[in-house]
Amino acid sequence: MGLRAVTLPLAALHALAQTYAGADRCGECHPQHLATQSETAHAHALAPASQHRLQMPFAGVEARRGQFRYRFDGLTARVDNGVDVLAVPLEWAFGSGEQAVTFVSKADDKHHLEHYLSYYKALKNFGPTPGHRQLQPKSLAEAAGLLYKTKDPANGIDGCFDCHTTGNRSENGVRCEACHGPGAAHADSAGMAKVLVPREKQNEFCGKCHRPPASDPASIDWNYAWNVRHQPVYLSRSKCNVTCSTCHNPHQKLAANYDAACRNCHARTTPECKPSNCAGCHMPRVSPEPPLRFTNHWIGVYSGGSNLKPRTRK
């Protein structure tokens, strides 16, 4: 039987090209990359609460906040004031658990609830979710957490899901196609169809998610410790002409030692330098709120106990 030519409408061809394959499909040809990337924090950036890898510690915990008591009963958060009880299922778990896990549940068709309590690995316990500590709730609903509009373009929960998922939310976590783009055509053509390899403007590419709410550097308060977690913006202040992947292999877990990358350009050091801890001195850790700690990506010379901004050389 001869081959029959099939003509597809342009829109159908475009839809085919935009189809996501999923990490497991990518792993059929790239098993090593899949294996190592699956162990990264990116891969576990989002999960149903029932499937999170740290799910077991979530049960059986109690906490108090003024008149309100919190209890985690399996995958349900219960808040009571001694008279009434509000039970909210734990639906989504944001964060790999390397530092923390924050829970989000759908409240209604237009809102999601960010739960008051987050799980902190360093504490092996729960504590106030960042941004909640100073709130003074007056009702059970307020005590449960903060309501966010789902579709708000500035602070909507949709934006959180977009950065914590892959392929228009077809896959939880930041997986292969979050960086390489839709890969079904690539897989179906045995690699003949190209995928994205983000080399140009890489820091801007990563900065699409690793960004502050106001992405204009001129508007950033460099004395505000919470801003340190927006790494590409801080890296743009550094004199070192490096990209995110200079130190971070996106297919592997964060390395414990970055000195080799530093020595590629800085073979010689000053007498006071400790060559075994370049990042520890020139990219100090900042704790905007215990127990969280973030690396300051404004590479420089720090002194006087200030880890927010490097000193200005005369």
Backbone as CSV, one residue per row, in Angstrom:
resi,resn,N_x,N_y,N_z,CA_x,CA_y,CA_z,C_x,C_y,C_z
1,MET,0.855,-1.191,0.000,0.000,0.000,0.000,0.891,1.241,0.000
2,GLY,0.591,2.194,-0.860,1.388,3.410,-0.938,1.043,4.357,0.193
3,LEU,1.949,5.302,0.427,1.725,6.297,1.471,0.708,7.313,0.987
4,ARG,-0.141,7.769,1.868,-1.150,8.764,1.541,-0.797,10.073,2.222
5,ALA,-0.764,11.115,1.448,-0.451,12.438,1.993,-1.639,12.953,2.778
6,VAL,-1.369,13.500,3.971,-2.414,14.061,4.814,-2.083,15.523,5.073
7,THR,-3.000,16.379,4.776,-2.799,17.812,4.982,-3.502,18.238,6.263
8,LEU,-2.743,18.825,7.183,-3.315,19.300,8.441,-3.438,20.815,8.407
9,PRO,-4.495,21.355,8.959,-4.612,22.804,9.065,-3.446,23.373,9.865
10,LEU,-3.101,24.629,9.583,-1.972,25.264,10.263,-2.165,25.252,11.768
11,ALA,-3.396,25.493,12.230,-3.654,25.507,13.670,-3.383,24.141,14.292
12,ALA,-3.725,23.066,13.571,-3.503,21.717,14.088,-2.007,21.416,14.159
13,LEU,-1.250,21.871,13.149,0.202,21.672,13.173,0.822,22.417,14.354
14,HIS,0.339,23.619,14.602,0.863,24.400,15.723,0.542,23.700,17.040
15,ALA,-0.676,23.182,17.163,-1.059,22.479,18.387,-0.192,21.251,18.606
16,LEU,0.114,20.527,17.518,0.967,19.344,17.627,2.352,19.724,18.118
17,ALA,2.877,20.831,17.576,4.221,21.266,17.955,4.284,21.709,19.406
18,GLN,3.129,22.121,19.986,3.111,22.622,21.343,2.738,21.547,22.364
19,THR,2.695,20.300,21.945,2.293,19.227,22.851,3.450,18.825,23.756
20,TYR,3.146,18.651,25.033,4.162,18.264,26.003,4.210,16.740,26.135
21,ALA,5.408,16.224,26.228,5.594,14.775,26.290,5.598,14.256,27.726
22,GLY,6.109,15.039,28.657,6.247,14.585,30.035,7.642,14.050,30.307
23,ALA,8.063,14.151,31.547,9.435,13.777,31.906,9.726,12.305,31.642
24,ASP,8.769,11.435,31.905,9.014,10.008,31.689,9.304,9.717,30.221
25,ARG,8.604,10.399,29.332,8.856,10.212,27.898,10.253,10.722,27.545
26,CYS,10.645,11.848,28.106,11.996,12.371,27.870,13.043,11.369,28.351
27,GLY,12.729,10.700,29.449,13.668,9.752,30.044,13.889,8.496,29.230
28,GLU,13.036,8.227,28.264,13.242,7.056,27.419,14.546,7.163,26.633
29,CYS,14.906,8.384,26.248,16.166,8.602,25.529,17.240,9.219,26.418
30,HIS,16.814,9.845,27.506,17.765,10.529,28.396,17.594,10.002,29.822
31,PRO,17.838,8.717,30.031,17.560,8.128,31.349,18.398,8.713,32.475
32,GLN,19.653,9.050,32.205,20.507,9.577,33.265,20.049,10.966,33.694
33,HIS,19.716,11.796,32.710,19.208,13.129,33.040,17.916,13.025,33.841
34,LEU,17.030,12.115,33.454,15.777,11.949,34.180,16.043,11.501,35.612
35,ALA,16.958,10.561,35.783,17.235,10.026,37.115,17.771,11.094,38.052
36,THR,18.711,11.901,37.577,19.311,12.915,38.449,18.395,14.116,38.634
37,GLN,17.692,14.520,37.561,16.800,15.669,37.689,15.627,15.352,38.610
38,SER,15.239,14.087,38.648,14.122,13.682,39.504,14.445,13.829,40.988
39,GLU,15.728,13.962,41.328,16.140,14.120,42.717,16.296,15.581,43.115
40,THR,16.107,16.502,42.169,16.317,17.917,42.471,15.107,18.520,43.180
41,ALA,15.340,19.670,43.812,14.237,20.395,44.445,13.237,20.871,43.401
42,HIS,13.732,21.252,42.221,12.822,21.691,41.162,11.783,20.620,40.849
43,ALA,12.227,19.383,40.749,11.317,18.293,40.380,10.212,18.102,41.405
44,HIS,10.449,18.530,42.642,9.478,18.337,43.718,8.898,19.673,44.187
45,ALA,8.847,20.639,43.277,8.372,21.969,43.643,6.889,22.006,43.975
46,LEU,6.140,21.030,43.476,4.711,20.967,43.762,4.258,19.518,43.752
47,ALA,3.378,19.195,44.669,2.797,17.844,44.702,1.456,17.911,45.414
48,PRO,0.533,17.012,45.072,-0.643,16.880,45.936,-0.156,16.567,47.354
49,ALA,-0.786,17.147,48.339,-0.320,16.950,49.715,-0.231,15.476,50.070
50,SER,-1.118,14.670,49.521,-1.127,13.236,49.832,0.052,12.495,49.213
51,GLN,0.751,13.132,48.267,1.849,12.460,47.576,3.205,13.099,47.848
52,HIS,3.250,14.119,48.692,4.519,14.787,48.957,5.474,13.835,49.655
53,ARG,6.760,13.948,49.319,7.734,13.007,49.877,7.941,13.194,51.383
54,LEU,7.515,14.334,51.941,7.588,14.530,53.391,6.205,14.442,54.020
55,GLN,5.318,13.704,53.402,3.925,13.677,53.857,3.771,13.135,55.279
56,MET,4.578,12.173,55.660,4.379,11.526,56.956,4.447,12.487,58.149
57,PRO,5.398,13.470,58.172,5.432,14.350,59.350,4.241,15.283,59.449
58,PHE,3.406,15.351,58.405,2.316,16.306,58.441,1.210,15.898,59.422
59,ALA,1.137,14.643,59.770,0.034,14.161,60.602,0.388,14.235,62.091
60,GLY,-0.640,14.456,62.911,-0.468,14.386,64.360,0.197,15.572,64.996
61,VAL,0.226,16.728,64.337,0.888,17.919,64.869,-0.158,18.882,65.409
62,GLU,0.146,19.517,66.544,-0.727,20.534,67.122,0.062,21.813,67.333
63,ALA,-0.622,22.944,67.184,0.012,24.244,67.412,-1.050,25.214,67.907
64,ARG,-0.613,26.304,68.531,-1.545,27.313,69.035,-1.143,28.684,68.513
65,ARG,-2.167,29.527,68.403,-1.991,30.912,67.964,-3.051,31.741,68.674
66,GLY,-2.691,32.302,69.821,-3.681,33.015,70.601,-4.801,32.079,71.022
67,GLN,-6.028,32.433,70.676,-7.185,31.613,71.052,-7.409,30.435,70.127
68,PHE,-6.623,30.341,69.071,-6.867,29.315,68.061,-5.900,28.135,68.216
69,ARG,-6.434,26.956,68.043,-5.626,25.735,68.087,-5.673,25.068,66.711
70,TYR,-4.506,24.579,66.284,-4.388,23.913,64.983,-4.021,22.454,65.202
71,ARG,-4.684,21.586,64.474,-4.365,20.164,64.523,-4.364,19.611,63.107
72,PHE,-3.351,18.830,62.802,-3.291,18.160,61.510,-3.722,16.716,61.706
73,ASP,-4.875,16.417,61.187,-5.451,15.086,61.300,-5.345,14.418,59.935
74,GLY,-4.297,13.645,59.754,-4.057,13.077,58.417,-3.757,14.192,57.445
75,LEU,-4.593,14.400,56.442,-4.405,15.448,55.454,-5.470,16.529,55.582
76,THR,-5.919,16.751,56.806,-6.895,17.795,57.079,-6.361,18.704,58.176
77,ALA,-6.417,20.019,57.933,-6.033,21.002,58.940,-7.293,21.453,59.666
78,ARG,-7.296,21.313,60.975,-8.458,21.696,61.775,-8.073,22.870,62.669
79,VAL,-8.886,23.904,62.607,-8.673,25.089,63.431,-9.887,25.237,64.343
80,ASP,-9.647,25.392,65.645,-10.779,25.592,66.554,-10.478,26.713,67.532
81,ASN,-11.527,27.305,68.036,-11.394,28.390,69.012,-11.958,27.998,70.367
82,GLY,-12.063,26.693,70.582,-12.621,26.193,71.821,-14.113,25.978,71.768
83,VAL,-14.750,26.495,70.712,-16.203,26.343,70.557,-16.524,25.698,69.216
84,ASP,-16.025,26.318,68.151,-16.289,25.842,66.798,-15.007,25.303,66.164
85,VAL,-15.180,24.459,65.154,-14.057,23.855,64.450,-14.223,24.082,62.946
86,LEU,-13.141,24.493,62.289,-13.118,24.619,60.831,-12.114,23.603,60.296
87,ALA,-12.575,22.708,59.447,-11.706,21.682,58.869,-11.463,21.993,57.396
88,VAL,-10.186,22.062,57.003,-9.824,22.366,55.626,-8.883,21.283,55.114
89,PRO,-9.234,20.574,54.051,-8.332,19.555,53.498,-7.036,20.190,52.993
90,LEU,-5.919,19.518,53.211,-4.648,19.935,52.616,-4.635,19.421,51.180
91,GLU,-4.693,20.336,50.218,-4.822,19.928,48.825,-3.482,19.900,48.104
92,TRP,-2.774,21.017,48.122,-1.505,21.126,47.408,-0.370,21.433,48.377
93,ALA,0.802,20.867,48.111,2.003,21.137,48.898,3.024,21.815,47.996
94,PHE,3.299,23.080,48.269,4.276,23.853,47.500,5.627,23.783,48.202
95,GLY,6.660,23.473,47.448,8.003,23.395,48.016,8.471,21.970,48.126
96,SER,9.736,21.763,47.838,10.295,20.412,47.843,10.495,19.869,49.242
97,GLY,10.583,20.776,50.219,10.893,20.350,51.577,12.362,20.506,51.911
98,GLU,13.167,20.982,50.955,14.570,21.260,51.271,14.652,22.319,52.368
99,GLN,13.721,23.289,52.310,13.617,24.271,53.377,12.232,24.225,54.023
100,ALA,11.190,24.255,53.187,9.851,24.334,53.761,8.821,23.781,52.786
101,VAL,7.623,23.544,53.319,6.474,23.130,52.524,5.290,23.989,52.958
102,THR,4.671,24.662,51.999,3.501,25.485,52.280,2.285,24.879,51.597
103,PHE,1.166,24.878,52.288,-0.031,24.206,51.794,-1.032,25.208,51.225
104,VAL,-1.654,24.803,50.143,-2.662,25.625,49.475,-3.875,24.759,49.180
105,SER,-5.057,25.297,49.412,-6.299,24.580,49.134,-7.251,25.496,48.375
106,LYS,-8.045,24.913,47.504,-9.042,25.690,46.772,-10.183,26.034,47.713
107,ALA,-10.497,27.337,47.817,-11.570,27.786,48.703,-12.906,27.825,47.962
108,ASP,-12.882,28.401,46.759,-14.077,28.437,45.907,-13.597,28.658,44.478
109,ASP,-14.503,28.963,43.583,-14.142,29.084,42.171,-13.215,30.259,41.885
110,LYS,-13.111,31.207,42.818,-12.313,32.405,42.559,-11.166,32.601,43.544
111,HIS,-11.057,31.751,44.543,-10.048,31.968,45.581,-9.361,30.661,45.981
112,HIS,-8.102,30.810,46.413,-7.370,29.712,47.045,-6.902,30.167,48.420
113,LEU,-6.790,29.231,49.327,-6.334,29.517,50.686,-4.885,29.074,50.846
114,GLU,-4.036,30.005,51.289,-2.675,29.658,51.690,-2.709,29.446,53.203
115,HIS,-2.439,28.223,53.648,-2.588,27.871,55.059,-1.603,28.639,55.934
116,TYR,-2.048,28.910,57.150,-1.233,29.667,58.100,0.058,28.939,58.465
117,LEU,-0.018,27.621,58.636,1.153,26.866,59.068,1.850,26.192,57.888
118,SER,3.168,26.329,57.857,4.017,25.628,56.893,4.920,24.669,57.657
119,TYR,5.384,23.644,56.949,6.307,22.689,57.563,7.742,23.112,57.234
120,TYR,8.611,23.187,58.269,10.008,23.603,58.085,10.938,22.433,58.393
121,LYS,11.742,22.094,57.439,12.632,20.945,57.602,13.612,21.154,58.739
122,ALA,14.161,22.366,58.855,15.155,22.633,59.902,14.546,22.480,61.295
123,LEU,13.277,22.782,61.432,12.607,22.657,62.724,12.045,21.256,62.949
124,LYS,11.868,20.533,61.839,11.130,19.268,61.871,9.772,19.479,62.525
125,ASN,9.201,20.621,62.197,7.934,21.005,62.819,7.289,22.109,61.990
126,PHE,6.111,22.521,62.419,5.369,23.554,61.726,5.643,24.915,62.345
127,GLY,5.484,25.953,61.523,5.620,27.325,61.975,4.823,28.218,61.053
128,PRO,4.699,29.506,61.388,3.919,30.413,60.552,4.476,30.500,59.129
129,THR,3.601,30.462,58.162,3.983,30.662,56.768,4.515,32.083,56.610
130,PRO,5.578,32.290,55.831,6.073,33.656,55.614,4.946,34.601,55.186
131,GLY,4.909,35.758,55.841,3.871,36.731,55.554,2.650,36.616,56.437
132,HIS,2.577,35.567,57.273,1.411,35.353,58.132,1.679,35.706,59.597
133,ARG,2.949,35.748,59.975,3.292,35.830,61.395,2.656,37.041,62.088
134,GLN,2.612,38.172,61.400,2.145,39.399,62.044,0.629,39.589,61.984
135,LEU,-0.062,38.692,61.298,-1.506,38.834,61.164,-2.202,38.534,62.487
136,GLN,-3.280,39.226,62.740,-4.057,39.043,63.971,-5.478,38.592,63.598
137,PRO,-5.697,37.292,63.437,-7.011,36.815,62.999,-8.071,37.010,64.074
138,LYS,-9.301,37.275,63.597,-10.416,37.483,64.517,-11.486,36.409,64.355
139,SER,-11.313,35.555,63.356,-12.311,34.514,63.115,-11.593,33.233,62.713
140,LEU,-12.322,32.129,62.717,-11.735,30.852,62.289,-11.266,30.920,60.843
141,ALA,-12.035,31.565,59.979,-11.663,31.666,58.572,-10.361,32.434,58.413
142,GLU,-10.197,33.531,59.153,-8.961,34.304,59.080,-7.803,33.527,59.683
143,ALA,-8.073,32.760,60.730,-7.015,31.985,61.381,-6.501,30.871,60.492
144,ALA,-7.352,30.363,59.598,-6.941,29.251,58.734,-5.823,29.646,57.786
145,GLY,-5.792,30.907,57.366,-4.749,31.348,56.446,-5.197,32.536,55.637
146,LEU,-4.443,32.826,54.567,-4.730,33.967,53.710,-5.439,33.527,52.443
147,LEU,-6.485,34.275,52.076,-7.175,34.017,50.818,-6.530,34.832,49.707
148,TYR,-6.254,34.170,48.596,-5.726,34.846,47.414,-6.679,34.615,46.248
149,LYS,-6.861,35.659,45.439,-7.622,35.470,44.212,-6.861,34.524,43.298
150,THR,-7.567,33.634,42.664,-6.909,32.667,41.791,-6.330,33.339,40.562
151,LYS,-7.042,34.304,39.980,-6.667,34.880,38.691,-6.022,36.259,38.791
152,ASP,-5.763,36.746,39.980,-5.166,38.069,40.122,-3.819,38.108,39.406
153,PRO,-3.616,39.011,38.416,-2.357,39.024,37.663,-1.145,39.413,38.497
154,ALA,-1.362,40.104,39.608,-0.236,40.532,40.445,0.106,39.504,41.516
155,ASN,-0.903,39.022,42.236,-0.656,38.130,43.366,-1.521,36.876,43.338
156,GLY,-2.027,36.514,42.179,-2.903,35.361,42.098,-2.182,34.042,42.272
157,ILE,-2.888,33.061,42.818,-2.316,31.739,43.014,-1.966,31.084,41.676
158,ASP,-2.639,31.474,40.609,-2.303,30.934,39.291,-0.820,31.105,38.985
159,GLY,-0.268,32.247,39.370,1.153,32.490,39.116,2.039,31.517,39.863
160,CYS,1.620,31.132,41.069,2.382,30.153,41.845,2.363,28.790,41.145
161,PHE,1.180,28.392,40.688,1.081,27.114,39.981,1.904,27.135,38.685
162,ASP,1.891,28.253,37.988,2.626,28.336,36.718,4.116,28.078,36.915
163,CYS,4.687,28.590,38.002,6.126,28.431,38.224,6.482,27.115,38.911
164,HIS,5.516,26.449,39.481,5.776,25.199,40.192,5.344,23.974,39.400
165,THR,4.905,24.191,38.157,4.481,23.080,37.307,5.135,23.196,35.939
166,THR,4.888,22.201,35.099,5.459,22.143,33.748,4.347,21.900,32.734
167,GLY,4.495,22.506,31.557,3.580,22.195,30.458,2.166,22.626,30.691
168,ASN,2.004,23.929,31.027,0.656,24.429,31.293,-0.060,23.574,32.340
169,ARG,0.700,23.220,33.375,0.201,22.457,34.527,-0.124,21.002,34.194
170,SER,0.446,20.512,33.101,0.213,19.106,32.767,1.065,18.180,33.621
171,GLU,2.062,18.740,34.307,2.981,17.929,35.112,3.404,18.717,36.338
172,ASN,3.316,18.109,37.500,3.717,18.788,38.728,5.233,18.881,38.816
173,GLY,5.701,19.976,39.399,7.135,20.171,39.534,7.727,20.813,38.296
174,VAL,8.960,21.280,38.436,9.691,21.893,37.321,10.514,20.796,36.662
175,ARG,9.981,20.256,35.562,10.594,19.121,34.901,11.247,19.536,33.581
176,CYS,11.597,18.563,32.765,12.394,18.788,31.552,11.856,19.933,30.687
177,GLU,10.563,19.872,30.367,9.998,20.791,29.385,9.723,22.185,29.935
178,ALA,9.900,22.386,31.239,9.813,23.735,31.785,10.938,24.597,31.217
179,CYS,12.079,23.971,30.931,13.213,24.680,30.348,13.361,24.428,28.841
180,HIS,13.066,23.209,28.420,13.301,22.840,27.022,12.085,23.040,26.131
181,GLY,10.945,23.394,26.703,9.759,23.627,25.906,9.059,22.335,25.526
182,PRO,7.893,22.431,24.856,7.120,21.241,24.475,7.980,20.253,23.695
183,GLY,7.980,18.983,24.117,8.904,18.010,23.540,8.282,16.845,22.812
184,ALA,6.957,16.840,22.621,6.321,15.699,21.963,6.819,15.532,20.536
185,ALA,6.915,16.631,19.797,7.387,16.545,18.414,8.824,16.043,18.362
186,HIS,9.629,16.464,19.325,11.026,16.019,19.418,11.084,14.513,19.663
187,ALA,10.249,14.033,20.584,10.237,12.598,20.895,9.684,11.785,19.735
188,ASP,8.627,12.283,19.096,7.998,11.542,18.000,8.881,11.459,16.764
189,SER,9.794,12.406,16.625,10.655,12.436,15.441,12.040,11.872,15.717
190,ALA,12.189,11.144,16.819,13.480,10.568,17.204,14.563,11.638,17.294
191,GLY,14.187,12.793,17.799,15.158,13.849,18.028,15.379,14.779,16.869
192,MET,14.706,14.576,15.757,14.918,15.444,14.597,14.325,16.840,14.843
193,ALA,13.171,16.903,15.454,12.588,18.206,15.808,13.333,18.755,17.024
194,LYS,13.754,19.979,16.936,14.597,20.568,17.975,13.779,20.984,19.197
195,VAL,14.446,21.018,20.334,13.855,21.570,21.544,14.680,22.768,21.977
196,LEU,14.118,23.545,22.864,14.789,24.739,23.341,15.960,24.380,24.258
197,VAL,17.097,25.022,24.028,18.240,24.916,24.941,18.567,26.341,25.374
198,PRO,18.086,26.756,26.550,18.201,28.168,26.959,19.623,28.574,27.320
199,ARG,20.329,29.109,26.322,21.699,29.582,26.567,21.753,31.107,26.594
200,GLU,21.092,31.757,25.621,21.104,33.204,25.572,20.203,33.778,26.672
201,LYS,20.656,34.858,27.282,19.887,35.536,28.325,19.368,34.534,29.362
202,GLN,20.260,33.665,29.783,19.856,32.582,30.675,19.337,33.081,32.011
203,ASN,19.976,34.119,32.540,19.532,34.625,33.833,18.129,35.218,33.745
204,GLU,17.815,35.841,32.622,16.460,36.342,32.425,15.479,35.179,32.305
205,PHE,15.915,34.102,31.663,15.070,32.927,31.508,14.720,32.345,32.878
206,CYS,15.728,32.133,33.713,15.479,31.614,35.064,14.698,32.634,35.892
207,GLY,14.943,33.911,35.596,14.295,34.975,36.344,12.814,35.119,36.092
208,LYS,12.294,34.392,35.114,10.848,34.433,34.894,10.113,33.916,36.130
209,CYS,10.733,33.001,36.846,10.144,32.492,38.095,10.908,32.951,39.327
210,HIS,12.213,33.001,39.233,13.035,33.411,40.386,13.146,34.926,40.409
211,ARG,12.013,35.595,40.596,11.956,37.035,40.481,11.179,37.628,41.640
212,PRO,11.422,38.888,41.950,10.584,39.571,42.944,9.287,40.017,42.300
213,PRO,8.289,40.360,43.092,7.030,40.841,42.520,7.233,42.039,41.598
214,ALA,8.116,42.955,41.987,8.473,44.072,41.112,9.806,43.734,40.468
215,SER,9.799,43.369,39.195,11.005,42.841,38.557,11.941,43.926,38.057
216,ASP,11.592,45.210,38.250,12.467,46.306,37.857,13.521,46.499,38.948
217,PRO,14.809,46.237,38.647,15.832,46.351,39.697,15.861,47.710,40.372
218,ALA,15.451,48.764,39.652,15.485,50.102,40.233,14.520,50.236,41.399
219,SER,13.518,49.363,41.458,12.504,49.476,42.508,12.755,48.535,43.675
220,ILE,13.840,47.801,43.655,14.097,46.798,44.681,14.811,47.425,45.877
221,ASP,14.320,47.113,47.053,14.962,47.561,48.287,16.052,46.555,48.633
222,TRP,17.293,46.923,48.426,18.409,46.004,48.636,18.695,45.788,50.115
223,ASN,18.035,46.544,50.978,18.198,46.351,52.423,17.115,45.446,53.001
224,TYR,16.179,45.006,52.163,15.090,44.140,52.597,15.513,42.690,52.408
225,ALA,15.687,41.983,53.517,16.307,40.658,53.466,15.529,39.659,52.619
226,TRP,14.192,39.789,52.567,13.412,38.822,51.800,13.751,38.847,50.315
227,ASN,14.248,39.975,49.817,14.551,40.074,48.390,15.723,39.194,47.975
228,VAL,16.513,38.746,48.931,17.691,37.935,48.605,17.304,36.641,47.893
229,ARG,16.104,36.153,48.125,15.713,34.886,47.513,15.442,34.996,46.017
230,HIS,15.495,36.207,45.455,15.285,36.400,44.015,16.657,36.491,43.342
231,GLN,17.233,35.311,43.102,18.645,35.202,42.774,19.094,35.911,41.495
232,PRO,18.398,35.773,40.356,18.909,36.405,39.125,19.033,37.919,39.220
233,VAL,18.119,38.569,39.941,18.195,40.017,40.078,19.452,40.406,40.856
234,TYR,19.759,39.640,41.886,20.970,39.922,42.660,22.223,39.578,41.854
235,LEU,22.158,38.516,41.074,23.310,38.156,40.247,23.621,39.260,39.245
236,SER,22.599,39.990,38.807,22.809,41.081,37.850,23.598,42.228,38.467
237,ARG,23.684,42.297,39.793,24.459,43.345,40.471,25.928,42.973,40.599
238,SER,26.259,41.726,40.317,27.616,41.232,40.523,28.523,41.616,39.358
239,LYS,29.783,41.810,39.670,30.761,42.069,38.616,31.168,40.780,37.910
240,CYS,30.962,39.652,38.557,31.260,38.377,37.917,30.283,38.157,36.764
241,ASN,30.800,37.928,35.587,29.964,37.727,34.405,29.625,36.247,34.291
242,VAL,28.673,35.810,35.091,28.320,34.397,35.133,26.820,34.240,34.924
243,THR,26.420,33.034,34.595,25.002,32.712,34.467,24.640,31.696,35.548
244,CYS,23.371,31.419,35.669,22.915,30.473,36.681,23.602,29.112,36.529
245,SER,23.726,28.652,35.276,24.288,27.318,35.054,25.799,27.275,35.206
246,THR,26.451,28.429,35.424,27.879,28.403,35.722,28.130,27.589,36.986
247,CYS,27.217,27.704,37.928,27.352,26.989,39.195,26.325,25.875,39.361
248,HIS,25.164,26.019,38.739,24.078,25.068,38.951,23.812,24.254,37.693
249,ASN,24.022,22.964,37.782,23.623,22.065,36.708,22.135,21.765,36.888
250,PRO,21.290,22.205,35.956,19.843,22.039,36.164,19.386,20.592,36.200
251,HIS,20.260,19.666,35.780,19.895,18.249,35.786,20.319,17.546,37.069
252,GLN,20.930,18.286,37.994,21.442,17.647,39.194,21.074,18.453,40.432
253,LYS,21.130,17.803,41.602,20.884,18.481,42.867,21.952,19.543,43.077
254,LEU,21.635,20.532,43.904,22.599,21.584,44.187,23.883,20.979,44.740
255,ALA,24.989,21.466,44.209,26.285,20.947,44.653,26.611,21.478,46.043
256,ALA,27.452,20.762,46.736,27.863,21.193,48.071,29.054,22.148,48.001
257,ASN,29.770,22.135,46.893,30.995,22.911,46.787,31.047,23.603,45.428
258,TYR,31.098,24.931,45.453,31.124,25.695,44.212,32.500,26.297,43.932
259,ASP,33.477,25.944,44.755,34.789,26.577,44.630,35.436,26.346,43.272
260,ALA,35.190,25.181,42.682,35.796,24.892,41.382,35.335,25.895,40.336
261,ALA,34.067,26.280,40.375,33.562,27.272,39.426,34.229,28.620,39.655
262,CYS,34.449,28.971,40.924,35.118,30.243,41.225,36.551,30.240,40.708
263,ARG,37.227,29.110,40.882,38.647,29.042,40.492,38.855,29.041,38.984
264,ASN,37.790,28.830,38.229,37.934,28.929,36.780,38.380,30.321,36.361
265,CYS,37.974,31.330,37.133,38.370,32.710,36.831,39.326,33.278,37.870
266,HIS,39.248,32.773,39.087,40.034,33.338,40.184,41.046,32.297,40.663
267,ALA,42.033,32.029,39.824,43.041,31.033,40.189,43.893,31.524,41.350
268,ARG,44.106,32.827,41.405,44.903,33.400,42.484,43.992,34.131,43.451
269,THR,44.260,33.983,44.733,43.445,34.628,45.757,44.321,35.501,46.639
270,THR,43.699,36.396,47.372,44.431,37.232,48.316,44.741,36.428,49.572
271,PRO,45.709,36.855,50.379,46.123,36.064,51.550,44.998,35.752,52.519
272,GLU,44.035,36.670,52.649,42.972,36.428,53.627,41.911,35.459,53.130
273,CYS,41.969,35.121,51.853,40.955,34.227,51.300,41.165,32.791,51.782
274,LYS,40.059,32.099,51.943,40.089,30.670,52.239,39.580,29.949,50.999
275,PRO,40.480,29.424,50.177,40.077,28.858,48.886,39.063,27.733,48.973
276,SER,38.860,27.196,50.163,37.907,26.092,50.282,36.489,26.573,50.587
277,ASN,36.291,27.902,50.656,34.961,28.401,51.003,34.691,29.735,50.315
278,CYS,34.860,29.762,48.997,34.654,31.005,48.248,33.242,31.546,48.440
279,ALA,32.236,30.704,48.183,30.844,31.149,48.253,30.453,31.544,49.671
280,GLY,31.014,30.879,50.667,30.664,31.195,52.040,30.990,32.620,52.415
281,CYS,32.040,33.179,51.816,32.440,34.555,52.112,31.840,35.558,51.127
282,HIS,31.866,35.212,49.860,31.481,36.165,48.811,30.016,36.056,48.408
283,MET,29.328,35.037,48.895,27.887,34.883,48.676,27.273,34.428,49.997
284,PRO,27.273,35.297,51.006,26.866,34.874,52.353,25.381,34.510,52.421
285,ARG,25.068,33.700,53.401,23.689,33.284,53.620,22.952,34.364,54.425
286,VAL,21.688,34.571,54.079,20.863,35.570,54.745,19.605,34.887,55.264
287,SER,19.229,35.208,56.497,18.021,34.633,57.088,16.994,35.746,57.279
288,PRO,16.053,35.895,56.330,15.034,36.934,56.491,14.064,36.628,57.621
289,GLU,13.923,35.328,57.909,13.028,34.891,58.980,13.403,33.461,59.346
290,PRO,13.832,33.216,60.584,14.223,31.858,60.962,13.072,30.882,60.749
291,PRO,13.367,29.658,60.295,14.697,29.081,60.086,15.169,29.158,58.633
292,LEU,14.511,29.968,57.798,14.862,30.037,56.387,16.192,30.751,56.185
293,ARG,16.970,30.251,55.223,18.254,30.877,54.879,18.416,30.819,53.370
294,PHE,18.812,31.955,52.780,18.992,32.033,51.336,20.382,32.569,51.021
295,THR,20.961,32.071,49.935,22.278,32.538,49.515,22.147,33.863,48.770
296,ASN,22.954,34.824,49.174,22.969,36.131,48.516,23.782,36.016,47.222
297,HIS,23.113,36.188,46.083,23.776,36.048,44.791,24.387,37.350,44.276
298,TRP,24.439,38.367,45.143,25.184,39.586,44.809,26.635,39.307,45.211
299,ILE,27.395,38.752,44.295,28.761,38.310,44.586,29.635,39.530,44.864
300,GLY,30.342,39.510,45.990,31.182,40.650,46.338,31.983,40.387,47.587
301,VAL,32.554,41.433,48.121,33.353,41.358,49.341,32.510,41.921,50.483
302,TYR,32.232,41.086,51.456,31.371,41.479,52.572,32.206,41.651,53.835
303,SER,31.790,42.588,54.652,32.527,42.819,55.902,31.606,43.491,56.901
304,GLY,32.030,43.496,58.154,31.292,44.183,59.197,29.992,43.524,59.595
305,GLY,29.844,42.250,59.247,28.648,41.534,59.655,27.429,41.775,58.794
306,SER,27.559,42.590,57.758,26.431,42.843,56.867,26.465,41.860,55.706
307,ASN,25.397,41.077,55.555,25.333,40.103,54.491,24.374,40.494,53.371
308,LEU,23.837,41.727,53.433,22.864,42.140,52.434,23.494,42.792,51.212
309,LYS,24.497,43.638,51.454,25.157,44.341,50.346,26.661,44.301,50.553
310,PRO,27.440,44.025,49.482,28.890,44.032,49.639,29.405,45.449,49.892
311,ARG,30.594,45.497,50.462,31.155,46.805,50.764,31.577,47.484,49.460
312,THR,31.602,48.790,49.466,32.038,49.563,48.308,33.524,49.823,48.404
313,ARG,34.231,49.399,47.377,35.687,49.622,47.372,35.994,51.080,47.069
314,LYS,36.978,51.639,47.770,37.410,53.005,47.524,38.452,53.029,46.414
